[in-house]
Amino acid sequence: MAHPIIVDSIENTFVPLLIKNNSGGKDKEMLRKFNEPAWNYQVIRFFDASGKDIIPRKDKIWDLKSLTDRMVLALQKSGQKIPAPLELLRIELSTQNHAKAAFAMHCFWTGERKLGALPGVITTEAGWIDGLEVTLVTYDQSQLKLQDLVRKASAIECANKIFVPREQLDLVRKVTAKPVATLGKQYRKAKGSDQKRQLAGTRFTKLELTPAQATKVNAFARTDKTKALSYLTEAQRAKMNR
């Protein structure tokens, strides 16, 4: 509940209401109204304007991913717009859908900017493989297939050589004539000053961003500031302007 994106989404997208259990007065009345036991596990419920559950009640939601998933689902069920930072956090936490590939090009700063802008790309990282500058991409396989990622990377000139897990070599070779090699332990992360270079010298450096936020903001900071700002919470945007 303390995660800044969760806090911002609760404050600006929902109407939050705290009801204490095992208490009297109005709290007791609300527990009775919504059929909640006086002694219960912490439970977060989502109601519409008429007081009906938007999604089924469920208690013991104690981890960040489960809470984020339920917040997104409640907004979807009620036809509400999902804030970009919240949706990005959901994707970032859905690690069961994550996969990695690395792309060599003339400059990994360019790779982070261009590849980070692709829908379905979650994070990017500047690095080295066998003396080549590469951008390591983590992508969401439920949104972006590897074959499509390879095609898109080639189209934006960010795929002089492609590195993927060994079991995916044949798959990639079917969709590109570019050199393809195994992504393994030879990968080395570039120094910190080479990461997210589009943010350097901007107000965005004042912010604490999640890895996925940093990737998306870095991708658009110099080319589409409105788009970059859309990935920030209200609190983050306010901090930028101080």
Wavefront OBJ file of the C-alpha trace (Angstrom):
o trace
v 0.000 0.000 0.000
v 2.980 2.320 0.474
v 4.229 2.061 -3.120
v 4.045 5.593 -4.610
v 2.236 4.476 -7.776
v -0.343 2.582 -5.712
v -0.826 5.564 -3.397
v -1.197 7.976 -6.306
v -3.668 5.694 -8.112
v -5.785 5.263 -4.986
v -5.894 8.998 -4.314
v -6.565 10.129 -7.878
v -8.511 7.261 -9.475
v -10.557 5.816 -6.620
v -12.449 7.279 -3.662
v -10.585 5.677 -0.738
v -12.391 4.786 2.472
v -10.752 3.185 5.522
v -12.994 1.094 7.788
v -11.524 -0.399 10.956
v -12.499 -3.894 12.015
v -13.485 -4.850 15.561
v -14.570 -1.280 16.160
v -17.790 0.507 17.089
v -19.772 3.443 15.738
v -19.740 4.144 11.997
v -17.074 1.527 11.373
v -19.282 -1.168 12.878
v -22.256 0.024 10.815
v -20.214 -0.146 7.598
v -18.932 -3.631 8.411
v -22.495 -4.825 8.948
v -23.725 -3.105 5.772
v -21.139 -4.869 3.634
v -21.321 -8.174 5.511
v -17.780 -7.996 6.820
v -16.911 -9.870 10.031
v -15.708 -7.804 12.967
v -12.531 -9.889 13.033
v -11.202 -10.368 9.524
v -8.080 -10.298 7.423
v -7.224 -7.018 5.804
v -9.462 -6.760 2.783
v -9.653 -4.200 -0.015
v -12.993 -4.125 -1.810
v -14.023 -2.162 -4.871
v -17.570 -0.791 -5.004
v -19.531 1.076 -7.639
v -21.659 4.136 -6.864
v -24.528 1.926 -5.695
v -22.357 0.029 -3.213
v -22.121 -3.185 -5.233
v -18.860 -5.092 -5.605
v -17.216 -4.359 -8.967
v -15.119 -7.505 -8.658
v -15.665 -10.389 -6.206
v -14.491 -9.868 -2.634
v -11.143 -11.443 -1.803
v -9.059 -11.130 1.339
v -5.407 -11.909 2.096
v -4.189 -9.655 -0.732
v -0.818 -8.920 0.815
v 1.625 -8.558 -2.073
v 2.080 -5.675 -4.492
v 1.371 -7.670 -7.654
v -1.953 -9.042 -6.400
v -3.121 -5.602 -5.306
v -2.062 -4.009 -8.600
v -3.835 -6.721 -10.598
v -7.068 -6.194 -8.664
v -6.937 -2.423 -9.012
v -6.506 -2.736 -12.774
v -9.262 -5.349 -13.014
v -11.687 -3.161 -11.043
v -11.039 -0.242 -13.381
v -11.477 -2.465 -16.433
v -14.768 -3.886 -15.134
v -16.110 -0.411 -14.427
v -15.051 0.958 -17.805
v -12.604 3.435 -16.304
v -9.321 4.536 -17.824
v -6.305 2.821 -16.291
v -3.560 5.321 -15.358
v -0.432 4.665 -17.427
v 1.850 4.358 -14.361
v -0.462 1.757 -12.800
v -0.694 -0.309 -15.989
v 3.069 -0.079 -16.403
v 3.562 -1.296 -12.838
v 1.205 -4.229 -13.477
v 3.218 -5.269 -16.526
v 6.506 -4.769 -14.689
v 5.344 -7.067 -11.877
v 3.981 -9.769 -14.238
v 7.372 -11.452 -14.508
v 5.865 -14.724 -15.756
v 5.425 -12.961 -19.124
v 8.934 -11.472 -19.273
v 11.637 -12.480 -21.752
v 14.970 -10.988 -22.801
v 16.867 -10.265 -25.998
v 19.825 -8.027 -26.783
v 20.367 -5.905 -29.887
v 23.670 -4.538 -31.125
v 23.771 -1.176 -32.908
v 26.089 1.765 -33.369
v 25.125 3.339 -30.021
v 23.323 1.836 -27.038
v 22.045 5.294 -26.036
v 20.086 5.277 -29.288
v 19.018 1.702 -28.643
v 17.567 2.537 -25.244
v 15.646 5.456 -26.739
v 14.244 3.695 -29.786
v 13.672 0.217 -28.375
v 12.282 1.577 -25.120
v 9.540 3.348 -27.076
v 8.175 0.100 -28.537
v 4.872 -1.099 -27.051
v 5.480 -4.308 -25.132
v 9.042 -3.404 -24.164
v 9.223 -3.190 -20.367
v 12.813 -2.203 -19.642
v 16.043 -1.532 -21.479
v 19.650 -1.529 -20.348
v 22.843 -0.383 -22.053
v 25.547 -3.030 -22.142
v 28.297 -4.846 -23.998
v 28.657 -8.218 -25.668
v 32.005 -9.206 -27.221
v 33.005 -5.553 -27.645
v 29.684 -4.559 -29.241
v 27.394 -1.931 -27.780
v 24.047 -3.606 -27.132
v 20.708 -2.766 -25.600
v 19.331 -5.517 -23.396
v 15.552 -5.577 -23.721
v 13.057 -7.119 -21.328
v 9.706 -7.475 -23.081
v 6.230 -8.779 -22.336
v 5.627 -11.895 -24.421
v 1.851 -11.541 -24.013
v 2.013 -8.175 -25.800
v 5.013 -8.505 -28.084
v 6.219 -11.672 -29.797
v 9.952 -12.103 -30.288
v 9.585 -12.267 -34.051
v 7.790 -8.911 -34.046
v 10.346 -7.379 -31.714
v 13.120 -8.451 -34.084
v 11.288 -7.018 -37.081
v 10.621 -3.718 -35.328
v 14.192 -3.442 -34.059
v 15.443 -3.981 -37.601
v 13.065 -1.357 -38.983
v 14.457 1.299 -36.620
v 18.068 0.251 -37.328
v 18.714 -1.196 -33.886
v 19.548 -4.767 -34.860
v 22.989 -5.061 -36.436
v 23.290 -8.296 -34.483
v 20.708 -10.053 -32.319
v 21.322 -12.077 -29.177
v 18.605 -14.385 -27.833
v 18.408 -17.465 -25.576
v 19.769 -20.580 -27.285
v 16.334 -22.200 -27.665
v 15.114 -19.208 -29.718
v 17.964 -19.032 -32.243
v 16.172 -20.942 -35.012
v 12.979 -18.942 -34.505
v 14.787 -15.630 -34.976
v 16.810 -16.841 -37.970
v 13.540 -17.475 -39.797
v 12.553 -13.793 -39.659
v 15.860 -11.971 -40.219
v 19.022 -12.134 -42.283
v 20.933 -10.315 -39.532
v 23.574 -12.225 -37.553
v 22.029 -14.049 -34.580
v 23.903 -15.396 -31.570
v 23.246 -16.810 -28.125
v 22.535 -14.430 -25.255
v 24.526 -15.751 -22.337
v 27.030 -14.884 -19.645
v 29.128 -12.803 -22.049
v 26.728 -9.882 -21.560
v 28.129 -7.039 -19.425
v 26.124 -4.070 -18.151
v 27.498 -0.653 -19.111
v 28.492 1.856 -16.438
v 25.794 3.872 -14.683
v 26.548 7.083 -16.567
v 25.703 5.291 -19.840
v 22.237 4.247 -18.661
v 19.131 6.259 -19.692
v 21.194 9.048 -21.255
v 18.155 10.871 -22.647
v 17.271 11.832 -19.062
v 20.609 13.538 -18.432
v 20.219 17.277 -17.911
v 16.435 17.095 -17.629
v 14.076 17.595 -14.683
v 13.246 13.907 -14.863
v 16.483 13.198 -12.959
v 14.817 14.651 -9.837
v 12.456 11.682 -9.695
v 12.633 8.162 -8.285
v 11.318 6.065 -11.156
v 10.618 2.360 -11.394
v 12.796 0.596 -14.005
v 9.858 0.474 -16.421
v 9.026 4.145 -15.848
v 12.659 5.104 -16.419
v 12.676 3.153 -19.676
v 9.539 4.770 -21.064
v 10.369 8.290 -19.872
v 13.877 7.954 -21.309
v 12.392 6.866 -24.651
v 10.241 9.987 -24.998
v 11.964 12.658 -22.878
v 13.602 14.326 -25.890
v 11.033 13.605 -28.584
v 7.588 13.698 -26.968
v 7.539 15.270 -23.516
v 3.764 14.892 -23.205
v 4.122 11.163 -23.750
v 6.977 10.984 -21.255
v 4.909 12.821 -18.637
v 2.012 10.403 -19.105
v 4.048 7.666 -17.395
v 4.439 9.745 -14.225
v 2.141 9.964 -11.239
v 0.536 13.232 -10.177
v 3.031 13.474 -7.320
v 5.985 12.931 -9.640
v 4.788 15.618 -12.046
v 4.342 18.018 -9.164
v 7.878 17.317 -7.925
v 9.299 18.048 -11.378
v 7.805 21.543 -11.304
v 9.165 22.519 -7.890
l 1 2 3 4 5 6 7 8 9 10 11 12 13 14 15 16 17 18 19 20 21 22 23 24 25 26 27 28 29 30 31 32 33 34 35 36 37 38 39 40 41 42 43 44 45 46 47 48 49 50 51 52 53 54 55 56 57 58 59 60 61 62 63 64 65 66 67 68 69 70 71 72 73 74 75 76 77 78 79 80 81 82 83 84 85 86 87 88 89 90 91 92 93 94 95 96 97 98 99 100 101 102 103 104 105 106 107 108 109 110 111 112 113 114 115 116 117 118 119 120 121 122 123 124 125 126 127 128 129 130 131 132 133 134 135 136 137 138 139 140 141 142 143 144 145 146 147 148 149 150 151 152 153 154 155 156 157 158 159 160 161 162 163 164 165 166 167 168 169 170 171 172 173 174 175 176 177 178 179 180 181 182 183 184 185 186 187 188 189 190 191 192 193 194 195 196 197 198 199 200 201 202 203 204 205 206 207 208 209 210 211 212 213 214 215 216 217 218 219 220 221 222 223 224 225 226 227 228 229 230 231 232 233 234 235 236 237 238 239 240 241 242
